[in-house]
Amino acid sequence: MPQTTSVMITRLEKVDLEAYTGVKQVLELSLFNSSLQIAVKRLKAMSAKAEMEFALEVEILGRVRHKNLLGLRGFYAGGNERLIVYDYMPNHSLIAHLHGQIAEDCVLDWNRRMNIMIGSAEGIAYLHHEANPHIIHRDIKASNVLLDVEFQAKVADFGFAKLMPDGATHVTTRVKGTLGYLAPEYAMWGKVSESCDVYSFGILLLEIISAKKPLQKLPGGFRRGIVQWATPHVQKGAFDHIVDPRLRGRYDRAQLKLVVMIAMRCSDSNVENRPTMMEVVEWLWRTKQVEDMVDEDVNVKEKNHNDMDEDENNYDGHNGMEKLNET
């Protein structure tokens, strides 16, 4: 164990943990005459399920190293205490900026949102394609994307993650995750694959763009998914009706359209039609290079993106779910 981590754990043992009752707490420690802020996740109550998730998260965090994954500083398991020590993220979680108390400040301008989309996509792509064995997160959502001092995305919380056996395309398992983000084949049949994370990421993209929640409450106790809400606007080409109004028109319209179409591809109900996260990363980077253009220039520029099926005229319904046709 690194010396800094040993000192950190020693000091955590001396902390009056009775004062910390939440799931996540922030402590500020002074190590070697310098100030270091860390975040400490503490289990509220010990159970077999919680112990398993703790062990899994520590194992996975110990395996992965990527600039867009939350860094592990250390952990503590003694008696009835289970602590995981992370890098502290001063700009909180994405959900706090989209739906929380600081949402009205709207510090996430369009450029920051684009960077968050790309960064979180790169973190997930690393799990799917570079980690050994490959890892399915299974709980991609706004509250599990944290933001560092420069608003760079860090994908977090691996308590539901699944290690994929070599050569396996999917596994059948107990459904875990968050309503509104679950891929239909996973929610209905428990079939989990990297594509389930892709679906969740598509929902997250729409959430970042619109600041709408994945599930919206309607009168009469009904709920509407964010894809259902966005679909009529996509069909009409009314992309400006999808974007967060708090941006007050300060966004790149060409980028907006392409990102929405990427989100719709990712959240296709048919698993065969979804891209890989590596493709998503490539598409998002190419989208970021697109500049805002007048209408007559859009079609010329978009010919370079036809593999993203950006043309809204190719969009139709499929078994009550949304689908983008291959061109």
C-alpha positions in Angstrom: 0.0 0.0 0.0 1.5 3.4 -0.9 2.7 5.5 2.0 0.1 8.3 1.4 -2.7 5.7 1.5 -1.4 4.2 4.7 -1.3 7.6 6.4 -4.8 8.3 5.0 -6.3 5.1 6.4 -4.6 5.6 9.8 -6.2 9.0 10.0 -9.6 7.7 8.9 -9.4 5.2 11.8 -9.0 8.1 14.2 -12.0 10.1 12.7 -15.2 10.1 14.7 -17.3 8.3 12.1 -20.4 8.7 14.2 -20.5 12.3 12.9 -20.8 11.1 9.3 -24.2 9.5 8.7 -24.6 9.8 4.9 -23.5 7.4 2.2 -20.7 9.8 1.0 -18.8 12.2 3.2 -16.0 14.6 2.4 -13.0 14.9 4.7 -10.0 17.2 4.3 -6.7 15.7 5.4 -3.3 17.3 5.7 -0.6 14.9 4.4 3.0 15.8 4.6 2.4 19.5 5.2 0.1 19.8 2.3 -3.7 19.9 2.1 -5.5 17.1 0.3 -9.2 16.8 -0.1 -10.7 13.4 -0.4 -14.2 11.9 -0.6 -15.1 9.0 1.6 -17.9 6.6 0.8 -19.1 4.8 3.9 -21.6 1.9 4.0 -24.7 2.9 5.9 -25.4 -0.6 7.1 -23.6 -3.9 6.8 -25.4 -6.7 4.9 -24.3 -9.5 2.6 -25.4 -7.4 -0.4 -23.6 -4.3 0.7 -20.4 -6.3 1.5 -20.5 -7.8 -2.0 -20.9 -4.5 -3.7 -18.1 -3.0 -1.5 -15.7 -5.8 -2.5 -16.7 -5.6 -6.2 -16.2 -1.8 -6.3 -12.8 -2.0 -4.6 -11.7 -4.8 -7.0 -12.8 -2.9 -10.1 -11.4 0.4 -9.0 -8.1 -1.4 -8.3 -8.1 -2.7 -11.9 -8.8 0.4 -13.9 -6.8 3.5 -14.5 -8.2 6.2 -16.8 -8.5 9.9 -16.8 -12.3 9.7 -17.0 -12.8 7.1 -14.3 -12.9 8.1 -10.6 -9.6 7.4 -8.9 -9.3 5.1 -5.9 -7.1 6.5 -3.1 -7.6 3.6 -0.7 -10.1 1.6 1.3 -10.7 0.4 4.8 -12.4 -2.8 6.0 -12.3 -3.4 9.7 -15.0 -4.5 12.2 -18.3 -3.1 10.9 -16.7 -0.3 9.0 -16.4 -0.3 5.2 -14.9 2.9 3.6 -13.7 3.7 0.1 -11.5 6.7 -0.4 -11.7 8.5 -3.7 -10.4 11.7 -5.3 -12.5 14.6 -4.3 -14.6 16.1 -7.1 -15.2 19.8 -6.2 -17.8 20.4 -8.9 -20.1 17.6 -7.5 -22.1 15.3 -9.7 -23.7 15.9 -13.1 -27.1 15.4 -11.6 -26.5 18.4 -9.2 -26.0 20.7 -12.2 -29.0 19.3 -14.2 -31.6 18.8 -11.6 -30.2 19.9 -8.2 -29.9 23.0 -6.2 -27.1 24.5 -8.3 -29.0 23.8 -11.6 -30.4 27.3 -11.9 -26.8 28.7 -11.9 -26.4 26.9 -15.3 -22.6 26.8 -15.1 -22.6 24.0 -17.7 -22.4 25.9 -20.9 -22.6 24.0 -24.2 -18.9 23.5 -24.5 -18.7 22.0 -21.0 -21.6 19.7 -21.8 -19.8 18.5 -25.0 -16.6 17.8 -23.0 -18.6 15.9 -20.4 -20.3 13.8 -23.1 -16.9 13.0 -24.6 -15.1 12.4 -21.3 -17.8 10.1 -19.9 -18.0 8.2 -23.3 -14.2 7.7 -23.2 -14.4 6.3 -19.6 -17.1 3.8 -20.6 -15.3 2.8 -23.8 -12.2 2.0 -21.7 -14.2 -0.3 -19.5 -15.7 -2.1 -22.6 -12.7 -2.3 -24.8 -9.5 -1.9 -22.9 -10.0 -3.2 -19.4 -9.1 -6.9 -18.9 -11.5 -8.5 -18.5 -14.0 -6.2 -20.1 -16.4 -4.4 -17.6 -20.0 -3.5 -17.9 -20.9 -0.7 -15.6 -24.7 -1.4 -15.4 -25.5 1.9 -13.7 -24.6 4.7 -16.1 -26.6 7.8 -14.9 -26.1 11.5 -14.1 -25.5 10.9 -10.4 -22.6 8.6 -11.3 -20.8 11.1 -13.4 -18.7 13.4 -11.2 -17.0 16.6 -12.2 -13.4 17.7 -11.2 -12.2 21.2 -10.8 -12.1 21.7 -14.6 -15.5 20.1 -15.1 -13.9 17.0 -16.6 -16.1 13.9 -16.3 -15.2 11.0 -14.0 -17.5 7.9 -14.2 -18.0 6.6 -10.7 -19.8 3.9 -8.6 -18.9 0.4 -9.7 -21.0 -1.4 -7.1 -23.2 -3.0 -9.9 -20.5 -3.6 -12.4 -20.1 -6.9 -14.2 -16.9 -8.5 -15.3 -17.4 -10.1 -18.7 -15.9 -13.6 -19.3 -13.6 -13.9 -22.3 -15.5 -14.4 -25.5 -18.9 -13.8 -24.0 -21.3 -11.5 -25.9 -23.7 -11.2 -23.0 -24.6 -12.8 -19.7 -28.0 -13.3 -18.0 -28.1 -11.9 -14.5 -30.3 -10.3 -11.9 -31.5 -6.8 -13.0 -29.8 -3.9 -11.3 -29.6 -0.3 -12.2 -31.9 2.7 -12.3 -35.3 3.0 -13.9 -35.3 5.3 -16.9 -31.8 4.2 -17.9 -32.3 0.4 -18.3 -32.1 -1.1 -21.8 -35.3 -3.0 -22.6 -33.6 -6.4 -23.2 -31.9 -6.1 -19.8 -35.0 -4.8 -17.9 -37.2 -7.6 -19.4 -35.0 -10.6 -19.6 -31.9 -9.8 -17.6 -29.6 -10.0 -20.7 -26.7 -7.7 -20.0 -24.0 -6.7 -22.4 -21.8 -3.7 -23.2 -24.8 -2.5 -25.3 -26.8 -2.0 -22.2 -24.3 0.6 -21.1 -24.6 2.2 -24.6 -28.4 2.4 -24.2 -28.0 4.1 -20.7 -25.4 6.4 -22.2 -27.9 7.5 -24.9 -30.4 8.4 -22.2 -27.6 10.3 -20.4 -26.8 12.2 -23.6 -30.4 13.4 -23.9 -30.5 14.3 -20.2 -27.3 16.4 -20.6 -28.7 18.1 -23.7 -32.2 18.8 -22.4 -31.8 18.8 -18.6 -34.9 16.7 -18.6 -35.1 13.7 -16.2 -35.0 10.2 -17.8 -38.5 9.6 -16.5 -41.0 12.4 -16.4 -44.2 12.3 -14.3 -47.4 13.0 -16.1 -50.9 13.6 -14.8 -52.7 10.5 -13.7 -49.7 8.9 -12.3 -48.2 8.0 -15.7 -44.6 8.4 -16.6 -42.9 9.2 -19.9 -39.4 8.3 -20.9 -37.0 10.9 -22.2 -36.8 9.1 -25.6 -40.5 9.2 -25.9 -40.5 12.9 -25.2 -37.7 13.7 -27.6 -39.0 11.5 -30.5 -41.7 13.9 -31.9 -39.2 16.8 -31.9 -36.6 14.7 -33.7 -39.2 13.6 -36.3 -40.0 17.3 -37.0 -36.4 18.3 -37.0 -37.2 20.7 -34.1 -33.9 20.1 -32.2 -34.1 23.5 -30.6 -37.1 22.3 -28.6 -34.9 19.5 -27.1 -32.1 21.7 -25.8 -32.0 23.0 -22.2 -33.7 26.5 -22.3 -31.3 27.7 -19.6 -28.6 27.9 -22.3 -30.6 30.8 -23.8 -29.7 29.9 -27.3 -26.0 29.8 -26.7 -25.1 26.5 -28.3 -23.9 25.2 -31.6 -27.0 24.1 -33.6 -25.1 21.8 -35.9 -23.5 20.0 -33.0 -26.8 19.8 -31.2 -28.5 18.0 -34.1 -25.6 15.5 -34.4 -25.5 14.8 -30.7 -29.2 14.2 -30.5 -29.0 11.8 -33.4 -26.1 9.9 -31.6 -28.3 9.7 -28.5 -31.1 8.3 -30.5 -28.9 5.7 -32.0 -27.5 4.7 -28.6 -31.0 4.4 -27.1 -32.4 2.3 -30.0 -34.7 -0.4 -28.6 -33.1 -3.0 -30.9 -29.7 -4.0 -29.5 -28.4 -4.8 -33.0 -28.8 -1.2 -34.1 -26.8 0.4 -31.3 -23.2 1.4 -31.8 -20.2 0.4 -29.7 -18.8 3.0 -27.2 -15.7 3.2 -29.4 -17.9 4.4 -32.3 -19.7 6.8 -30.0 -16.4 8.3 -28.9 -15.3 8.8 -32.5 -18.7 10.3 -33.5 -18.6 12.7 -30.5 -15.1 13.9 -31.3 -16.0 14.4 -34.9 -19.2 16.3 -33.8 -17.1 18.6 -31.6 -15.1 19.6 -34.7 -18.3 20.7 -36.5 -18.8 24.5 -36.5 -22.1 26.2 -36.4 -23.3 26.8 -39.9 -26.2 28.4 -41.8 -28.9 26.1 -43.1 -27.6 25.8 -46.6 -24.2 24.6 -45.5 -25.5 22.0 -43.1 -26.2 19.3 -45.7 -22.7 19.5 -47.1 -21.1 19.1 -43.7 -23.4 16.3 -42.6 -22.4 14.1 -45.6 -19.3 13.4 -43.5 -21.5 12.0 -40.8 -23.9 9.7 -42.7 -22.8 6.7 -40.6 -24.5 8.4 -37.7 -27.8 8.4 -39.6 -28.2 12.1 -38.8 -31.0 12.8 -41.3 -34.2 13.0 -39.2 -36.2 11.9 -42.3 -34.8 8.4 -41.7 -36.4 8.2 -38.3 -39.5 6.1 -37.6 -41.1 4.1 -34.8 -40.3 0.5 -34.1 -42.6 -1.6 -31.8 -43.5 1.5 -29.8 -39.8 2.3 -29.2 -37.5 4.7 -31.1 -35.4 3.6 -34.0 -32.9 5.1 -36.5 -32.8 3.3 -39.8 -29.5 2.4 -41.4 -28.8 4.4 -44.5 
